[in-house]
Amino acid sequence: AEPGKDAAGSLPRILVLATGGTIAGQADPRATGAYKSGQITGEQLMASVPGLDKLAKLNAEQISSIGSQDMNDKVWFALARRIQDAFDKNEADGVIITHGTDTLEETAFFLDNVVRGDKPVVIVGSMRPASAVSADGPGNLYEAVQVAADPRSRGRGVMAVLNDKIQGARSVTKTNTTSIETFGSPNDGPIGYVDTAGGIRFLTQAGGFKRATYQLPAGEQLPRVEIVYSHANMDAVPIEDAISHGAKGIVLAGVGDGNTSKSALDALEAAAKKGILVVRSTRVRSGFVTRNVEVDDDKNGFVVSEDLNPQKARVLTQLLIASGVTAPAELQKAFTATW
Ligand SMILES: NC(=O)C[C@H](N)C(=O)O
């Protein structure tokens, strides 16, 4: 069979789940420069890109129409359930999620941890609205379909496809506020490249790491986990605030190797003693937070986030709390990428 086609020569079936974002954004003709996310439906988006029908059989559904700065648990749960249902019933050979870029990495990581099976899930967005000069959405959409439709994409977890790069859910992060070259993987780089004319080149083996999968908690809500951002002259107030608002977990966006001031560390230690899951991450863009080097994690009862940035460490902390994991060794193991 030709690449992307099954033995019968039919095109792969790709389910497109639209959530909004700038990729679906449109400038208001009366306003200069400003635009509103989530104005164009998934159906319209797919119809606007020539040639997609030669790559796959596409079926678009609208899950939400929001800017991803408003992304929430309700949409996350709807996405996870719809994807799992489509895979379990063999309704689709791959899924594409159109999404805003602001929280794209968090949705990618959440789905990477809850969706079972090895069929491709691709998340795609754009930095410019459809109505902008040199809009990047159409090319990103075309490349997203190329990746989702390719059998070599199986067993790679959730992938972010933007601006010719294919990046893994664990490592991808937004690195620039406005540039179309914004998504990067500071620790390990992309897992592949895609070009609308030249096709796909993967740089890593499929199935490179086996992610755990967590059950979706009942209801539409993940436990409250706060991120506390450390800085010079840091005190305990933000941690005390998190505790007073019922946080079940606190992620430290620490300075350097996931560190913070003595008074803040003492407050985090007190929180851990109260049964709040404390995870040390870092505001630093690359590297790994190392256990028991600058901070005595064993004594304090802390977990380190390894290579996960604060916003992703928060997602995993929520899933661990929701799954009732409490053993320190199990909590720490969950943060270590097994590849
Ligand atoms: N480029 C974008 O998609 C930005 C937009 N605020 C969003 O995240 O939905």
The ligand as an SDF file (V2000), in Angstrom:
LIG
                    3D

  9  8  0  0  0  0  0  0  0  0999 V2000
   -1.6600   31.8250   18.8250 N   0  0  0  0  0  0  0  0  0  0  0  0
   -2.6790   31.5370   19.6450 C   0  0  0  0  0  0  0  0  0  0  0  0
   -3.3490   30.5500   19.4570 O   0  0  0  0  0  0  0  0  0  0  0  0
   -2.8890   32.4670   20.8460 C   0  0  0  0  0  0  0  0  0  0  0  0
   -4.2750   32.4080   21.4440 C   0  0  0  0  0  0  0  0  0  0  0  0
   -4.3470   33.3240   22.5900 N   0  0  0  0  0  0  0  0  0  0  0  0
   -4.6610   31.0230   21.9540 C   0  0  0  0  0  0  0  0  0  0  0  0
   -3.9170   30.4160   22.6760 O   0  0  0  0  0  0  0  0  0  0  0  0
   -5.7400   30.5660   21.6730 O   0  0  0  0  0  0  0  0  0  0  0  0
  1  2  1  0
  2  3  2  0
  2  4  1  0
  4  5  1  0
  5  6  1  0
  5  7  1  0
  7  8  2  0
  7  9  1  0
M  END
$$$$
